[in-house]
Amino acid sequence: MTIQSAAKNSDRGSSNPSILNYSTRELTGILMIFGSAICFYLATFVIRIAKTETIITPEEFLFGRLLLGFAIVVTIMGVKKKKPLPKNWHFLFGRVVANLFAVLCFYTAVEKTGASTANVLNMTYPIFIAIISWFMIRDQRDPMAIIISVVSFAGVWMILSGNGFTIDIQNLWGLMSGIWASVAIIYLNLLRRDHDSDTILFFVFGAGTFFTYTLFHGKITMPDGNQFYYLFICSILGVAGQYLLTIGNKYVTALESGIISSTRILMAAVLGIFLPYDLPLSPLGWVGAFLIFGANIYLTIRKVKKPQGLCARVKNRD
């Protein structure tokens, strides 16, 4: 081999990502998505602490998160000298409204039932995505996914009922957050076809702030120092989780992202035992949590094998 040919081979090899670089990028994505799950859980833990220290409504936590998120995304877009580029107002409006009510129901569930129960029920959204897909895309119906979804509802019932056979109506807030989250995810995947992340977040945070204040201004007051402290911590954790999830998905596969995100179910179940201010799952609730976790993993794997559905992976426009 001549020196020239060796140099060419060296240059050709250096133009491709090495195994080390690929592994580093993948690890970065995994850590970001796992970090987002931690942030989302810790935000709910802050709400539980705040409940014992002061009075803050779920609407105020929602408004604080959206307002801070809007300030951050405007700052980032300003640094990039980038403008929002909306193309499909229907999908944007759907994403804004679904995200707003998903978070509101989620925060209400945390306040009324505890962080553990609320987080597990919020993570039922893949189940509802499978059900919604069944009705909306007839030529892509997946009978096995529906069977798994039906089985997972046994787990949902175990959590809703606790130790008894009567459903605690307050637990329905968590279930509603999962339903709204499934709609929000569907709209997000539709938007990703022709919208970048900054544009989507600009409207989710900006329009979400406007709608939240318009609808719930009677429950939103000027916070005092103690209230502002908890509002800010909860908001920064929620926004950080949103950004970590968005960026992390650029470096990992949909399968990895779905499985790692679902670990929030186990995280909530375990930490609910050890952390103060929270209400741990009942023994029956633990069984339900594992059923939901297993269903999420199965549906994630099946979704990756059949990428043509509502949550198909689309071209990255970031």
N, C-alpha and C positions, 0 to 999 in steps of 0.2 A: 504493500500500500504506500503510495506517495504521500509526501507531506501535504500537498495540495488537497488530495482526496480525503485525507484524515481531517484537515481543517473544515472541508465541506460537511463531512459527517458530523463533526463537532458542532458546527453552526446549525445544522438541521436538527440535531438533538436538543440544542439549547432553545430552539424556537417552540418546542412542545413543553407543556407543563410536566415537571418531574413528579415521580410518585410522592416525594416528600412535600412538594408544593400542593399537590392535589389533596393529600391527607391533611395538610394544615388548613386548607380552605374548607374541607369537609368538617374538620373538627371545629373550626370557627363557627360554621353554620349550626352544628349540633349544639354547641355551647350557647349560642344566641337563642335558639328556640327553647332550649331547656331554661335559659335565663328568663325568657318571656313567661314561661309557666310559673316560675318562682315569683316574678313581679306581679302577675295577676293574682296569685294566691296571697302574697303579702299585702296587696292593696285591700283585700277582703279582711285580712287580719287587723289592719289599721282601723277599718270600720267597726270591728268588734271592740277594739280598745276604746275608740272614740265614744261608743255607746255608753261606756261606764264613766266617762270623764265629762262629757258635755252633750249637747243636743244638736245634732246635724241630720237633716233629712236626706234620704236617698237622692232626692232631686238636687240637693245642693252638692252632694258628692259627684253626681253626673255632670252638673253645670261646671264645677271646678275642673273636672277632667277634660271636658270638651274645650273650655276656654283656654286652659294651659296648652292643650294640644294644638289649638289654632294659633296661639302666639308662637309656638315652636316651629310649626310648619311654615308660617309666614316668614319667620326669620331665616329658616333654611332655604326657602325659595328665593328670598331676597339676596342671600349670599351667592346662590347659584345664578342670580339674575334670570330667573325662570318664572313664567306666568302659567297659571292653570289653563289647561286646554280641554274644556268639557266638550264632549261629542254626543253623548246620549243622556239627555236630561231625565228620561224616564228611569233608567237604571241608576243614575246618581241619586235621584229622589228616593227610590226604593232602598238603596243602600243606607242613606242617611236615616230614614225613618226606622228601618229594621234595626240598625245598630243602636239608635237612641233607645228604643224600647227594650232591646236585649240587655243593654247595660243597666237601664232603670230597673227592670225586673230582677236582674242579678243582684244589684246592690240592695234592693228591698228584701230579697231572699236572705242575703247575708245578715241583715239587721234582724229579721224575724225568726230565722231558723238556725243560723250559725254558718260559719265559713265552710266547714266540711261538707255539709249537706248541699249548700248552695253551689259549691264548685263541682261536685259530682253531678248534680242535676243539670248544671249549665253545660257540662260536657256530653250531654245526650244529643247535641246538635247533629253529629254524623248519622244518627239513627233517623232523625227527621228529614235529613237531606235525602236519604235512601227512599223514604216514603213519598216525599214530594216529587222526586224524580220518577217514581213509578206512575204517578198521575199525569205528569207534564210531558214525558217522553215515552210514548207508547211503544215505539219500535225498539227501545233499548231497555225494556223492563227486565229486571233481574229477580227471578223468583227466590233464589237462595238468599239474596240480600234482604228481601222482605221477611223471609222465615227467620233470619237472624235478628231482624229488627223486632219482630213479634216476641221472640224469646227474650230479648233484652228488656222488653217492657215488664217482664216478671221482676227484673232487677229494679226497674223504676218503681214498681209497686212496693217492693220491699223497703225502699228508701222513703217513699211517700207515707207509708203506714207506720214506720218505726217498728216498735215491738208488738203492736197490736194489729187488728184487722180493719181499723177505721182510719181512713186517710186524713192526715193533718192538712187542713185546707191551706195553711200558711206555706206548706211545701210546694204548693202549686206555683208560687212565684218563681221558684228555681226551675220548674219544668217549663214555664212560660218563657224564661230566659233562654232555655235550650231551643225552643221552637222559633223564637225571634232570631236567635243566632244562626239557625240553619237558613232562614230566609236571607239574612245579611250575607252569609257566606256564598249563597247562590248568586246574589247580585254582585258580589265582589268578583267572582269568577267570570261573570258576564262582562263586567267593566274592564277586566284585565285584558280583554281582547284588543281594545283600542284606547286605553287610558293608562298613564303612568301612575306610580304610587303617590307622587306628590300631589297630583291633581285630585286623586281619590281622597286622600287624607285632608286636603284643603277643604273640600266640600263636606266630608264627614264631620270634621271638627268645626268648621265655620258655620255651615247651615245647621248643624246639630246644636251649636251654642244658641243660635237665634231661635230655633224651634223650642228648645228646652225652656228658655226664658219666657217665650211667648205663651207656652202652655202651662208652665208651673211657676210663674213669677210670684204668685201668692205664697209659695213655700220656699222661696229663695230670699234670704236676708243678708245684710252686710255682716260678715263674721267678726267676732272679737279675736283677740290674740290667740287664745287656746283653740278656737274653732279653725282659724286660719292655718294653724300648725298641722292639724290632722287633715284638713282639706288639701293642703299643699303636698304632704307626703303621699296621701292616697292618689292624688292626681298625677304626680311625677312617676309613681310606680305603674299606674295604668298606661300612661303615655309611653313610658320606657318599654313596657311589655309589648305595646302595639308596634313600636319601631323595631325592636329586636326580632319580633316574629316576621315582620315585612322583609327586613334585610337578611335574616337567617335563611329564609326560603330561597334566596338566590344561590345558596351554596350547597344545599342538600336536595335529595329527591323528595317527591311528594310522599313516598312511603315513609321515609325517615321523619319527615316533618309531622305526619299524622300520628305516628307511634310516639314520638317524643312529646308532642302536645298532649297526648292522652295520659301521660304520666302524671298530669295534674290531678287525675282522679285518685291515684295511689298516694300522691303527696298530701292531698287534702285529708284522706282517710287516716294516714299515719300521724300527721302533725296535729290533727284534731284531738288525739289522745294526750299529747305531751304539752301543747301550748296552752297557756291560760286564756281566759276570755272567750273560748270557743266551746261549742257543744259537740262532743264526739258522736260518731255514727253508732247506732245500735248494732248488736251482733247480726241481726237480719239485714241492717243497712250495709254492713261489710260485704255480705254475700251479694247484695244488689250492686254494690260498687264494682266488684270483680266481674259480674255479668256484663255490666255496661262497658267496662274496660275491655273485656274480651270481644264484645261486639264491635267496639270502635276499631280495634286492631284488625279484625276480620274485614270490616267494611273498607278500611284504609287499603289493605292489600288488594282487595277485589276491585276497588276504584282504580288503582294503579294499573291493574291488568286490563281494565276496560276503560280507557281514558276518554271515551267519546261522550260521556254523560254531562250533566249540568256542571259538574265540578272538574271538568277536563282541564288539564294543564294547557295554558295558552302561551303564546309568544311573549317573552319578557320585553316590555316596552320601557324599562327604566334605563 
